[in-house]
Amino acid sequence: MHYPRLDTVLMVEEFIQENSGKFKKRQLWGHLPKRMMYQTFCVIFDYLINSGKIAVDQEGKVGWVWNPELVRKYLSKRYKHLVIR
């Protein structure tokens, strides 16, 4: 198995953000600006799913859902005693 480099993970994140909701998983892999092995892409995809940065809708299309500003706003109201950086 090939583990991705940070620049590759960031490239996939950026591509998904720019094309949120346009592609299904396999289509997304085929449209990336940089070629990579499908297994490597799957490692990145699983990381993004498990970290809550992306989601897959009922049609199978991949969308960017991570919104750190909204999270900060929500947490600052709910947990005023926590410091969020």
Backbone as JSON Lines, residues from 0, in Angstrom:
{"i":0,"aa":"M","n":[0.85,-1.18,0.0],"ca":[0.0,0.0,0.0],"c":[0.9,1.24,0.0]}
{"i":1,"aa":"H","n":[0.47,2.25,-0.72],"ca":[1.2,3.51,-0.78],"c":[0.51,4.52,0.12]}
{"i":2,"aa":"Y","n":[1.26,5.06,1.07],"ca":[0.71,6.11,1.92],"c":[0.98,7.46,1.29]}
{"i":3,"aa":"P","n":[0.01,8.34,1.3],"ca":[0.14,9.62,0.61],"c":[1.03,10.6,1.36]}
{"i":4,"aa":"R","n":[1.65,11.46,0.59],"ca":[2.4,12.58,1.17],"c":[1.4,13.68,1.49]}
{"i":5,"aa":"L","n":[1.81,14.59,2.35],"ca":[0.93,15.67,2.77],"c":[0.47,16.51,1.58]}
{"i":6,"aa":"D","n":[1.36,16.81,0.65],"ca":[0.96,17.64,-0.5],"c":[-0.11,16.95,-1.34]}
{"i":7,"aa":"T","n":[-0.08,15.63,-1.38],"ca":[-1.08,14.88,-2.13],"c":[-2.44,14.94,-1.41]}
{"i":8,"aa":"V","n":[-2.42,14.8,-0.1],"ca":[-3.66,14.9,0.68],"c":[-4.27,16.29,0.5]}
{"i":9,"aa":"L","n":[-3.45,17.31,0.6],"ca":[-3.93,18.69,0.45],"c":[-4.48,18.94,-0.95]}
{"i":10,"aa":"M","n":[-3.86,18.36,-1.97],"ca":[-4.34,18.5,-3.35],"c":[-5.73,17.89,-3.49]}
{"i":11,"aa":"V","n":[-5.95,16.71,-2.9],"ca":[-7.25,16.06,-2.97],"c":[-8.28,16.89,-2.2]}
{"i":12,"aa":"E","n":[-7.92,17.37,-1.01],"ca":[-8.84,18.22,-0.24],"c":[-9.26,19.44,-1.05]}
{"i":13,"aa":"E","n":[-8.29,20.13,-1.64],"ca":[-8.59,21.34,-2.42],"c":[-9.47,21.02,-3.61]}
{"i":14,"aa":"F","n":[-9.18,19.93,-4.3],"ca":[-9.98,19.55,-5.46],"c":[-11.42,19.26,-5.06]}
{"i":15,"aa":"I","n":[-11.61,18.57,-3.94],"ca":[-12.96,18.25,-3.5],"c":[-13.69,19.53,-3.1]}
{"i":16,"aa":"Q","n":[-13.0,20.44,-2.41],"ca":[-13.63,21.71,-2.03],"c":[-14.12,22.47,-3.26]}
{"i":17,"aa":"E","n":[-13.29,22.52,-4.29],"ca":[-13.63,23.26,-5.51],"c":[-14.71,22.58,-6.34]}
{"i":18,"aa":"N","n":[-14.84,21.27,-6.19],"ca":[-15.79,20.5,-7.01],"c":[-16.81,19.76,-6.16]}
{"i":19,"aa":"S","n":[-17.15,20.31,-5.04],"ca":[-18.06,19.67,-4.09],"c":[-19.41,19.33,-4.74]}
{"i":20,"aa":"G","n":[-19.79,18.08,-4.64],"ca":[-21.08,17.63,-5.15],"c":[-21.13,17.31,-6.63]}
{"i":21,"aa":"K","n":[-20.01,17.39,-7.33],"ca":[-20.0,17.14,-8.78],"c":[-19.69,15.7,-9.16]}
{"i":22,"aa":"F","n":[-18.88,15.02,-8.36],"ca":[-18.38,13.7,-8.76],"c":[-18.67,12.64,-7.71]}
{"i":23,"aa":"K","n":[-18.79,11.4,-8.19],"ca":[-18.81,10.25,-7.31],"c":[-17.34,9.88,-7.04]}
{"i":24,"aa":"K","n":[-17.14,8.96,-6.11],"ca":[-15.78,8.63,-5.67],"c":[-14.86,8.27,-6.83]}
{"i":25,"aa":"R","n":[-15.25,7.32,-7.65],"ca":[-14.38,6.86,-8.74],"c":[-14.16,7.96,-9.78]}
{"i":26,"aa":"Q","n":[-15.2,8.73,-10.07],"ca":[-15.08,9.85,-11.01],"c":[-14.13,10.9,-10.47]}
{"i":27,"aa":"L","n":[-14.23,11.15,-9.18],"ca":[-13.37,12.12,-8.52],"c":[-11.91,11.75,-8.72]}
{"i":28,"aa":"W","n":[-11.59,10.49,-8.48],"ca":[-10.22,9.99,-8.65],"c":[-9.75,10.21,-10.09]}
{"i":29,"aa":"G","n":[-10.6,9.97,-11.06],"ca":[-10.24,10.13,-12.46],"c":[-10.05,11.58,-12.9]}
{"i":30,"aa":"H","n":[-10.61,12.53,-12.17],"ca":[-10.52,13.94,-12.55],"c":[-9.47,14.72,-11.77]}
{"i":31,"aa":"L","n":[-8.78,14.06,-10.84],"ca":[-7.77,14.76,-10.05],"c":[-6.68,15.33,-10.97]}
{"i":32,"aa":"P","n":[-6.12,16.48,-10.61],"ca":[-5.08,17.08,-11.45],"c":[-3.77,16.3,-11.44]}
{"i":33,"aa":"K","n":[-3.58,15.44,-10.46],"ca":[-2.35,14.64,-10.36],"c":[-2.73,13.17,-10.26]}
{"i":34,"aa":"R","n":[-2.12,12.34,-11.07],"ca":[-2.43,10.91,-11.06],"c":[-1.86,10.24,-9.82]}
{"i":35,"aa":"M","n":[-2.59,9.26,-9.3],"ca":[-2.11,8.47,-8.18],"c":[-2.78,7.12,-8.24]}
{"i":36,"aa":"M","n":[-2.21,6.16,-7.53],"ca":[-2.81,4.83,-7.47],"c":[-4.16,4.93,-6.77]}
{"i":37,"aa":"Y","n":[-5.1,4.11,-7.2],"ca":[-6.43,4.13,-6.6],"c":[-6.38,3.78,-5.12]}
{"i":38,"aa":"Q","n":[-5.48,2.86,-4.74],"ca":[-5.36,2.47,-3.33],"c":[-4.91,3.66,-2.48]}
{"i":39,"aa":"T","n":[-4.01,4.48,-3.01],"ca":[-3.56,5.67,-2.3],"c":[-4.71,6.66,-2.16]}
{"i":40,"aa":"F","n":[-5.47,6.83,-3.23],"ca":[-6.64,7.7,-3.2],"c":[-7.63,7.22,-2.13]}
{"i":41,"aa":"C","n":[-7.82,5.92,-2.04],"ca":[-8.76,5.36,-1.06],"c":[-8.31,5.64,0.38]}
{"i":42,"aa":"V","n":[-7.0,5.62,0.62],"ca":[-6.49,5.95,1.95],"c":[-6.84,7.4,2.28]}
{"i":43,"aa":"I","n":[-6.64,8.31,1.33],"ca":[-6.98,9.72,1.53],"c":[-8.48,9.87,1.72]}
{"i":44,"aa":"F","n":[-9.26,9.21,0.88],"ca":[-10.72,9.3,0.93],"c":[-11.23,8.83,2.3]}
{"i":45,"aa":"D","n":[-10.72,7.71,2.78],"ca":[-11.13,7.19,4.08],"c":[-10.77,8.16,5.2]}
{"i":46,"aa":"Y","n":[-9.58,8.75,5.11],"ca":[-9.18,9.74,6.1],"c":[-10.15,10.93,6.11]}
{"i":47,"aa":"L","n":[-10.5,11.43,4.92],"ca":[-11.39,12.59,4.83],"c":[-12.8,12.27,5.34]}
{"i":48,"aa":"I","n":[-13.29,11.07,5.07],"ca":[-14.59,10.63,5.57],"c":[-14.55,10.54,7.1]}
{"i":49,"aa":"N","n":[-13.54,9.85,7.62],"ca":[-13.45,9.61,9.06],"c":[-13.18,10.88,9.86]}
{"i":50,"aa":"S","n":[-12.56,11.88,9.24],"ca":[-12.29,13.13,9.94],"c":[-13.45,14.12,9.82]}
{"i":51,"aa":"G","n":[-14.48,13.74,9.06],"ca":[-15.66,14.59,8.93],"c":[-15.49,15.75,7.97]}
{"i":52,"aa":"K","n":[-14.53,15.66,7.07],"ca":[-14.3,16.73,6.11],"c":[-15.15,16.57,4.85]}
{"i":53,"aa":"I","n":[-15.47,15.34,4.5],"ca":[-16.3,15.09,3.32],"c":[-17.44,14.15,3.71]}
{"i":54,"aa":"A","n":[-18.44,14.13,2.85],"ca":[-19.57,13.21,3.01],"c":[-20.01,12.76,1.63]}
{"i":55,"aa":"V","n":[-20.73,11.66,1.59],"ca":[-21.24,11.11,0.34],"c":[-22.77,11.13,0.43]}
{"i":56,"aa":"D","n":[-23.41,11.72,-0.58],"ca":[-24.87,11.81,-0.55],"c":[-25.51,10.53,-1.05]}
{"i":57,"aa":"Q","n":[-26.84,10.51,-1.13],"ca":[-27.58,9.31,-1.54],"c":[-27.27,8.91,-2.98]}
{"i":58,"aa":"E","n":[-26.87,9.86,-3.81],"ca":[-26.52,9.55,-5.19],"c":[-25.08,9.07,-5.32]}
{"i":59,"aa":"G","n":[-24.32,9.13,-4.22],"ca":[-22.93,8.72,-4.25],"c":[-21.97,9.85,-4.55]}
{"i":60,"aa":"K","n":[-22.47,11.08,-4.64],"ca":[-21.6,12.22,-4.93],"c":[-20.92,12.7,-3.66]}
{"i":61,"aa":"V","n":[-19.67,13.11,-3.84],"ca":[-18.82,13.51,-2.72],"c":[-18.91,15.02,-2.53]}
{"i":62,"aa":"G","n":[-19.12,15.43,-1.29],"ca":[-19.21,16.86,-0.99],"c":[-18.33,17.24,0.18]}
{"i":63,"aa":"W","n":[-17.82,18.46,0.13],"ca":[-17.01,19.0,1.22],"c":[-17.96,19.53,2.29]}
{"i":64,"aa":"V","n":[-17.83,19.06,3.52],"ca":[-18.74,19.48,4.58],"c":[-18.04,20.16,5.75]}
{"i":65,"aa":"W","n":[-16.73,20.11,5.8],"ca":[-15.99,20.68,6.92],"c":[-16.05,22.2,6.87]}
{"i":66,"aa":"N","n":[-16.48,22.8,7.98],"ca":[-16.58,24.25,8.08],"c":[-16.0,24.67,9.44]}
{"i":67,"aa":"P","n":[-14.69,24.91,9.52],"ca":[-14.07,25.19,10.81],"c":[-14.6,26.47,11.48]}
{"i":68,"aa":"E","n":[-14.98,27.45,10.69],"ca":[-15.52,28.68,11.28],"c":[-16.85,28.41,11.99]}
{"i":69,"aa":"L","n":[-17.7,27.61,11.38],"ca":[-18.97,27.25,12.0],"c":[-18.74,26.43,13.27]}
{"i":70,"aa":"V","n":[-17.78,25.53,13.23],"ca":[-17.46,24.72,14.4],"c":[-16.98,25.62,15.54]}
{"i":71,"aa":"R","n":[-16.08,26.55,15.23],"ca":[-15.59,27.48,16.26],"c":[-16.74,28.29,16.86]}
{"i":72,"aa":"K","n":[-17.61,28.77,16.01],"ca":[-18.75,29.57,16.47],"c":[-19.65,28.74,17.38]}
{"i":73,"aa":"Y","n":[-19.97,27.52,16.95],"ca":[-20.83,26.65,17.73],"c":[-20.2,26.31,19.08]}
{"i":74,"aa":"L","n":[-18.93,25.92,19.05],"ca":[-18.26,25.53,20.28],"c":[-18.06,26.71,21.22]}
{"i":75,"aa":"S","n":[-17.81,27.88,20.7],"ca":[-17.6,29.04,21.57],"c":[-18.89,29.4,22.32]}
{"i":76,"aa":"K","n":[-20.03,29.17,21.72],"ca":[-21.31,29.43,22.38],"c":[-21.64,28.34,23.4]}
{"i":77,"aa":"R","n":[-21.37,27.12,23.02],"ca":[-21.76,26.0,23.87],"c":[-20.78,25.75,25.01]}
{"i":78,"aa":"Y","n":[-19.5,25.94,24.72],"ca":[-18.46,25.65,25.71],"c":[-17.6,26.91,25.91]}
{"i":79,"aa":"K","n":[-18.14,27.89,26.54],"ca":[-17.44,29.17,26.71],"c":[-16.16,29.03,27.52]}
{"i":80,"aa":"H","n":[-16.05,28.0,28.31],"ca":[-14.87,27.83,29.14],"c":[-13.69,27.21,28.37]}
{"i":81,"aa":"L","n":[-13.93,26.69,27.17],"ca":[-12.87,26.09,26.36],"c":[-12.18,27.14,25.5]}
{"i":82,"aa":"V","n":[-10.89,26.94,25.3],"ca":[-10.14,27.81,24.4],"c":[-10.01,27.07,23.08]}
{"i":83,"aa":"I","n":[-10.5,27.66,22.0],"ca":[-10.47,27.03,20.68],"c":[-9.52,27.84,19.81]}
{"i":84,"aa":"R","n":[-8.51,27.19,19.3],"ca":[-7.5,27.89,18.5],"c":[-7.68,27.66,17.04]}
